Amino acid sequence: MATRDAEAPRRQALGELAWLFLRLGTTAFGGPAAHIAMMEDEVVRRRRWLTREQFLDLLGATNLIPGPNSTELAIHIGHARAGWHGLFVAGACFILPAAVIVTACAWLYVQVGRLPEFSGILYGVKPVVIAVVLQALWRLARTALRGAWPAFFALCAAVANCAGAGEIAVLGGTALVAGAVHLVRRSGTRSPPGANCHPLALAPWVGSSAFAGIGGVAPVASAGTAVGLLPLFAFFVKVGSVLFGSGYVLLAFLRGGLVHDRGWLTEAQLLDAVAIGQVTPGPVFTTATFIGYLLAGGAGAVAATAGIFLPAFVFVAISGPLVPRLRRSPLAGAVLDGVNAASLALMAVVTAQLAQAAVVDWTSLSMALAAALGLFSLRVNSSWLVLGGAVAGLVVKA
């Protein structure tokens, strides 16, 4: 009886995780920044499963490992909420709806030879997504950017990223500088030339550290030529194990490995696959699902999906238990604070870029303002606003 009573809270927690991430996997349009914003709204503000500080630490940790950031954040949240079972439930439930939707799109693509029409849905969803991300940025920034140093790190990270520095270079450079600043302030040893322990004096040093990593990632090496389930799975495991950065970096990996090296896809098919990953809800990495279906049918979709997401579960399982220990170390905590500040800066840059494509006329501006009103004043659930934006877009473009 005691064991049964002890199991009940865990089963309830797993059920709550499954329901939340199945819903998010079905409604989370807009890419990783939007996904992160919706997760923050659900697990911090509404359900209070995590404090804002804990959420930021998990977000920082996801940015330090390869793979799909929003999926890894979902896995981290599941682990924090319900242990190892929660890790698998949250991740699988976030991936599953998107993979099913993308598989259906791939089937339709094979049958009719073109992509489904998404323009109306995207027209309505994009302005709402901008408002959702802005709300999350506002809330997270109030926690992460307390004091001059974190704000300074965020500013330098944003400037470096806008100037062309890659995401991992910005994160790594900011982490190094944040750790160095902590040591300087703690020990009183000499800071970098001209620093004088003031944020503005470190600007050139931060910039040089961030720009040192500009140059991108090398393409995946050539492997076998036969399109079978095992080579397909192995290729996407490799991609999921080494890929940092945005969907554009994913495009570079896939183009080098699938079009040039192996000749499995044409350029047009690859671009269609990436487009489907971008316009459907859930993780952008479900691009692999589409490619797997084109190459080997339903079994190929499963193999490719499992391959590209498997490393995320492994990396989170290894790194997740270390996050609380990092926070207990003053030096590691300072580094994590720097990473958190840089993560928010990168999120803000992406949001600014998306806003230029999302708010294109007075109607889309009105949708963005209405969504902001619903979020900031009326506290409407972001998932409902996204669905409402999709319906409104279909009506406007009908």
C-alpha positions as CSV (number, residue, x, y, z in Angstrom):
1,M,0.0,0.0,0.0
2,A,2.8,2.4,0.9
3,T,4.6,1.7,-2.4
4,R,1.3,2.3,-4.3
5,D,0.7,5.6,-2.5
6,A,4.3,6.7,-3.3
7,E,3.8,5.9,-7.0
8,A,0.7,8.0,-7.3
9,P,2.4,11.4,-7.3
10,R,4.9,10.3,-9.9
11,R,2.2,8.9,-12.2
12,Q,0.4,12.2,-11.8
13,A,3.5,14.2,-12.6
14,L,4.2,12.0,-15.7
15,G,0.6,12.4,-16.9
16,E,0.9,16.2,-16.5
17,L,4.1,16.2,-18.4
18,A,2.7,14.1,-21.2
19,W,-0.4,16.3,-21.6
20,L,1.6,19.5,-21.6
21,F,4.2,18.5,-24.1
22,L,1.8,16.7,-26.4
23,R,-0.2,20.0,-26.5
24,L,3.0,22.1,-27.1
25,G,4.2,19.7,-29.7
26,T,1.0,20.3,-31.6
27,T,0.7,24.1,-31.2
28,A,4.3,25.4,-30.8
29,F,4.8,27.1,-34.1
30,G,7.6,29.6,-34.7
31,G,10.9,27.8,-34.0
32,P,13.0,27.4,-30.8
33,A,12.6,30.9,-29.5
34,A,8.8,30.6,-29.5
35,H,9.0,27.1,-28.1
36,I,11.1,28.3,-25.2
37,A,8.8,31.2,-24.6
38,M,5.7,28.9,-24.4
39,M,7.5,26.5,-22.1
40,E,8.4,29.4,-19.7
41,D,4.8,30.5,-19.7
42,E,3.6,27.0,-18.9
43,V,6.1,25.7,-16.4
44,V,7.2,28.9,-14.6
45,R,4.2,31.2,-14.6
46,R,1.2,28.9,-14.8
47,R,2.3,25.7,-13.1
48,R,5.2,26.9,-11.0
49,W,7.1,23.6,-11.5
50,L,10.3,25.7,-11.7
51,T,11.4,29.1,-10.5
52,R,12.6,31.5,-13.2
53,E,16.2,31.1,-12.0
54,Q,15.9,27.3,-12.4
55,F,14.4,27.7,-15.9
56,L,17.2,30.1,-16.9
57,D,19.8,27.6,-15.7
58,L,18.3,24.8,-17.8
59,L,18.1,27.1,-20.8
60,G,21.8,28.0,-20.4
61,A,22.6,24.3,-20.1
62,T,20.8,23.5,-23.4
63,N,22.8,26.1,-25.2
64,L,26.1,24.4,-24.2
65,I,25.3,21.0,-25.8
66,P,24.7,20.1,-29.4
67,G,21.2,19.3,-30.6
68,P,17.8,21.0,-30.8
69,N,17.6,23.5,-28.0
70,S,13.9,23.6,-27.4
71,T,13.6,19.8,-27.4
72,E,16.5,19.5,-24.9
73,L,14.8,22.1,-22.7
74,A,11.7,20.0,-22.7
75,I,13.8,17.0,-21.7
76,H,15.4,19.0,-19.0
77,I,12.1,20.1,-17.6
78,G,10.8,16.5,-17.6
79,H,13.8,15.4,-15.7
80,A,13.5,18.2,-13.2
81,R,9.8,17.4,-12.7
82,A,9.7,13.6,-12.6
83,G,13.2,12.2,-12.8
84,W,14.4,9.8,-15.5
85,H,10.9,8.7,-16.5
86,G,9.9,12.4,-16.9
87,L,13.0,12.9,-19.1
88,F,11.8,10.4,-21.6
89,V,8.1,11.3,-21.4
90,A,8.5,15.1,-21.9
91,G,11.0,14.7,-24.8
92,A,9.0,12.0,-26.6
93,C,5.7,13.8,-26.2
94,F,7.1,17.1,-27.5
95,I,8.6,15.3,-30.6
96,L,5.7,12.9,-31.4
97,P,3.0,15.3,-32.6
98,A,5.4,17.2,-34.8
99,A,6.8,13.9,-36.3
100,V,3.3,12.7,-37.1
101,I,2.3,16.0,-38.7
102,V,5.5,16.1,-40.8
103,T,5.1,12.5,-41.8
104,A,1.6,13.3,-43.1
105,C,3.0,16.3,-45.0
106,A,5.7,14.0,-46.5
107,W,3.0,11.5,-47.6
108,L,1.1,14.2,-49.3
109,Y,4.2,15.6,-50.9
110,V,5.0,12.1,-52.4
111,Q,1.4,11.8,-53.6
112,V,0.9,15.2,-55.2
113,G,4.5,16.3,-55.7
114,R,4.3,19.6,-53.9
115,L,4.1,21.2,-50.4
116,P,0.7,21.8,-48.7
117,E,-0.5,25.5,-48.6
118,F,0.6,27.0,-45.3
119,S,0.6,30.7,-46.2
120,G,-2.6,31.6,-44.4
121,I,-1.6,29.8,-41.2
122,L,1.8,31.3,-41.1
123,Y,0.5,34.8,-41.8
124,G,-1.6,34.7,-38.7
125,V,0.7,32.7,-36.4
126,K,3.9,34.7,-36.9
127,P,2.8,38.0,-35.4
128,V,1.4,36.1,-32.4
129,V,4.7,34.2,-31.9
130,I,6.5,37.6,-31.8
131,A,4.3,38.7,-28.9
132,V,4.8,35.4,-27.1
133,V,8.6,35.6,-27.3
134,L,8.7,39.2,-26.3
135,Q,6.7,38.4,-23.2
136,A,9.1,35.6,-22.2
137,L,12.1,37.8,-22.9
138,W,10.7,40.5,-20.6
139,R,10.1,38.1,-17.8
140,L,13.3,36.2,-18.1
141,A,15.4,39.4,-18.5
142,R,14.1,40.7,-15.2
143,T,15.7,37.7,-13.5
144,A,18.8,37.1,-15.6
145,L,19.9,40.7,-16.1
146,R,20.1,42.0,-12.6
147,G,23.0,44.3,-12.2
148,A,25.4,45.9,-14.7
149,W,27.5,42.9,-15.6
150,P,24.8,40.6,-16.8
151,A,23.2,43.4,-18.8
152,F,26.6,44.2,-20.3
153,F,27.3,40.6,-21.2
154,A,23.9,40.4,-22.9
155,L,24.5,43.6,-24.9
156,C,28.0,42.5,-26.1
157,A,26.6,39.0,-27.0
158,A,23.8,40.6,-29.1
159,V,26.2,43.0,-30.9
160,A,28.7,40.1,-31.6
161,N,25.9,37.9,-33.0
162,C,24.5,40.7,-35.2
163,A,28.0,41.3,-36.5
164,G,28.3,37.7,-37.6
165,A,29.7,35.7,-34.7
166,G,28.2,32.2,-34.4
167,E,26.0,31.2,-31.6
168,I,28.4,28.8,-29.9
169,A,31.2,31.4,-30.3
170,V,29.1,34.0,-28.6
171,L,28.1,31.6,-25.8
172,G,31.7,30.4,-25.3
173,G,33.2,33.8,-25.3
174,T,30.7,35.2,-22.9
175,A,31.2,32.3,-20.6
176,L,35.0,32.8,-20.5
177,V,34.7,36.5,-19.9
178,A,32.1,36.0,-17.1
179,G,34.3,33.5,-15.4
180,A,37.3,35.8,-15.7
181,V,35.4,38.7,-14.3
182,H,34.3,36.7,-11.4
183,L,37.9,35.7,-10.6
184,V,39.1,39.2,-11.0
185,R,36.4,40.7,-8.7
186,R,36.9,37.9,-6.1
187,S,40.7,37.9,-5.9
188,G,41.5,41.5,-6.7
189,T,44.0,40.4,-9.3
190,R,44.7,42.4,-12.3
191,S,41.9,42.5,-14.9
192,P,42.4,42.5,-18.7
193,P,44.2,45.6,-19.9
194,G,42.2,48.7,-19.3
195,A,39.3,46.8,-17.7
196,N,39.3,48.5,-14.3
197,C,36.5,46.2,-13.2
198,H,33.9,48.2,-15.1
199,P,31.6,46.6,-17.7
200,L,32.2,49.2,-20.5
201,A,36.0,48.8,-20.3
202,L,35.7,45.1,-21.2
203,A,33.8,45.6,-24.4
204,P,36.8,45.1,-26.7
205,W,37.9,41.9,-24.8
206,V,34.4,40.4,-25.0
207,G,34.1,41.2,-28.6
208,S,37.5,39.6,-29.5
209,S,36.6,36.5,-27.5
210,A,33.2,36.1,-29.3
211,F,34.5,36.8,-32.8
212,A,37.3,34.3,-32.4
213,G,34.8,31.5,-33.2
214,I,33.4,33.0,-36.4
215,G,33.6,30.5,-39.3
216,G,30.8,28.0,-38.9
217,V,30.9,24.2,-38.6
218,A,32.5,21.8,-41.0
219,P,30.2,19.7,-43.1
220,V,29.5,16.0,-42.3
221,A,32.1,13.7,-43.7
222,S,31.2,11.3,-46.5
223,A,30.0,7.8,-45.6
224,G,28.2,5.0,-47.3
225,T,26.0,5.3,-50.5
226,A,23.1,2.9,-50.0
227,V,19.9,4.3,-48.7
228,G,19.0,1.7,-46.0
229,L,17.5,2.2,-42.5
230,L,20.8,1.7,-40.7
231,P,22.8,4.2,-42.8
232,L,20.0,6.6,-42.5
233,F,19.8,6.2,-38.8
234,A,23.6,6.5,-38.5
235,F,23.7,9.7,-40.5
236,F,21.2,11.5,-38.4
237,V,22.7,10.3,-35.2
238,K,25.9,12.0,-36.4
239,V,24.1,15.2,-37.2
240,G,22.3,15.3,-33.9
241,S,25.5,14.7,-32.0
242,V,27.5,17.6,-33.5
243,L,25.1,20.2,-34.6
244,F,25.1,23.6,-32.8
245,G,23.1,26.6,-34.0
246,S,20.0,27.4,-36.0
247,G,18.0,25.7,-38.8
248,Y,20.4,27.4,-41.3
249,V,23.3,25.4,-39.8
250,L,21.1,22.2,-40.1
251,L,20.6,23.1,-43.8
252,A,24.4,23.3,-44.3
253,F,24.9,19.9,-42.7
254,L,22.2,18.2,-44.7
255,R,23.2,19.7,-48.0
256,G,26.8,18.6,-47.6
257,G,25.9,15.1,-46.4
258,L,22.7,14.2,-48.3
259,V,23.0,16.2,-51.6
260,H,26.7,16.5,-52.3
261,D,28.3,13.5,-50.5
262,R,25.7,10.8,-50.9
263,G,23.4,12.1,-53.6
264,W,20.3,10.8,-51.7
265,L,18.4,14.1,-52.3
266,T,18.1,16.8,-54.8
267,E,18.6,20.5,-53.8
268,A,14.8,21.1,-54.4
269,Q,13.8,18.2,-52.1
270,L,16.2,19.3,-49.4
271,L,14.8,22.9,-49.5
272,D,11.2,21.5,-49.3
273,A,12.2,19.3,-46.3
274,V,13.7,22.3,-44.5
275,A,10.6,24.4,-45.3
276,I,8.3,21.7,-43.8
277,G,10.4,21.6,-40.6
278,Q,10.1,25.4,-40.3
279,V,6.4,25.8,-40.9
280,T,5.0,22.9,-38.9
281,P,4.7,23.0,-35.1
282,G,7.3,21.5,-32.7
283,P,11.0,20.9,-33.2
284,V,12.6,22.1,-36.4
285,F,14.7,19.0,-36.5
286,T,11.6,17.1,-37.7
287,T,13.1,18.0,-41.1
288,A,14.8,14.6,-40.6
289,T,11.4,13.0,-40.4
290,F,10.4,14.4,-43.8
291,I,13.7,13.3,-45.4
292,G,13.5,9.8,-43.9
293,Y,10.0,9.3,-45.4
294,L,11.2,10.5,-48.8
295,L,14.1,8.0,-48.7
296,A,12.6,4.9,-47.1
297,G,8.9,5.5,-46.4
298,G,7.4,5.2,-42.9
299,A,10.2,3.1,-41.5
300,G,12.7,5.7,-42.8
301,A,10.8,8.5,-41.1
302,V,11.0,6.6,-37.8
303,A,14.7,5.8,-38.3
304,A,15.7,9.4,-39.2
305,T,13.6,10.9,-36.4
306,A,15.0,8.5,-33.8
307,G,18.5,9.1,-35.0
308,I,18.5,12.9,-34.9
309,F,16.8,13.2,-31.5
310,L,18.6,10.3,-29.7
311,P,21.7,12.3,-28.9
312,A,19.6,15.0,-27.2
313,F,18.3,12.5,-24.7
314,V,21.8,11.3,-24.0
315,F,23.4,14.7,-23.6
316,V,20.6,15.9,-21.3
317,A,20.9,12.7,-19.2
318,I,24.6,13.3,-18.8
319,S,24.5,17.0,-18.2
320,G,21.2,17.5,-16.4
321,P,22.4,16.3,-13.0
322,L,25.4,18.6,-13.2
323,V,23.3,21.8,-13.4
324,P,22.5,22.1,-9.7
325,R,26.2,21.3,-8.8
326,L,27.3,24.1,-11.2
327,R,25.0,26.5,-9.5
328,R,26.6,25.7,-6.1
329,S,30.0,26.6,-7.3
330,P,30.6,30.4,-7.3
331,L,32.8,30.3,-10.4
332,A,30.6,27.9,-12.3
333,G,27.6,29.9,-11.2
334,A,29.1,33.0,-12.6
335,V,29.9,31.3,-15.9
336,L,26.3,30.0,-16.1
337,D,25.0,33.5,-15.4
338,G,27.1,34.7,-18.4
339,V,25.7,32.0,-20.6
340,N,22.1,32.8,-19.5
341,A,22.6,36.5,-20.4
342,A,24.1,35.5,-23.8
343,S,21.3,33.0,-24.4
344,L,18.7,35.8,-23.9
345,A,20.6,38.1,-26.2
346,L,20.6,35.5,-28.9
347,M,16.9,34.9,-28.4
348,A,16.3,38.7,-28.7
349,V,18.3,38.9,-32.0
350,V,16.4,36.0,-33.5
351,T,13.1,37.6,-32.4
352,A,14.1,40.9,-34.0
353,Q,14.9,39.1,-37.3
354,L,11.6,37.2,-37.2
355,A,9.6,40.3,-36.5
356,Q,10.8,41.9,-39.8
357,A,9.2,38.9,-41.6
358,A,6.1,38.6,-39.4
359,V,4.8,42.1,-39.2
360,V,4.4,43.1,-42.8
361,D,1.2,45.2,-42.9
362,W,-1.4,46.8,-40.6
363,T,-3.4,43.5,-40.2
364,S,-0.4,41.6,-39.0
365,L,0.6,44.5,-36.7
366,S,-3.0,44.4,-35.3
367,M,-2.6,40.7,-34.6
368,A,0.7,41.2,-32.8
369,L,-0.8,44.0,-30.6
370,A,-3.9,41.9,-29.9
371,A,-1.7,39.0,-28.9
372,A,0.4,41.2,-26.7
373,L,-2.7,42.5,-25.0
374,G,-3.9,39.0,-24.4
375,L,-0.6,37.9,-22.9
376,F,0.4,40.9,-20.8
377,S,-3.0,42.1,-19.6
378,L,-5.5,39.3,-19.9
379,R,-3.0,36.4,-19.2
380,V,-4.4,34.3,-22.0
381,N,-2.7,30.9,-22.5
382,S,-0.1,31.3,-25.4
383,S,-1.2,28.1,-27.0
384,W,-4.7,29.4,-27.5
385,L,-3.4,32.6,-28.9
386,V,-1.3,30.7,-31.5
387,L,-4.3,28.6,-32.5
388,G,-6.4,31.8,-32.8
389,G,-3.7,33.4,-34.9
390,A,-3.7,30.4,-37.3
391,V,-7.5,30.6,-37.7
392,A,-7.4,34.4,-38.2
393,G,-4.7,34.0,-40.8
394,L,-6.8,31.4,-42.7
395,V,-9.8,33.7,-42.7
396,V,-7.8,36.8,-43.8
397,K,-6.1,34.9,-46.6
398,A,-9.2,32.9,-47.7
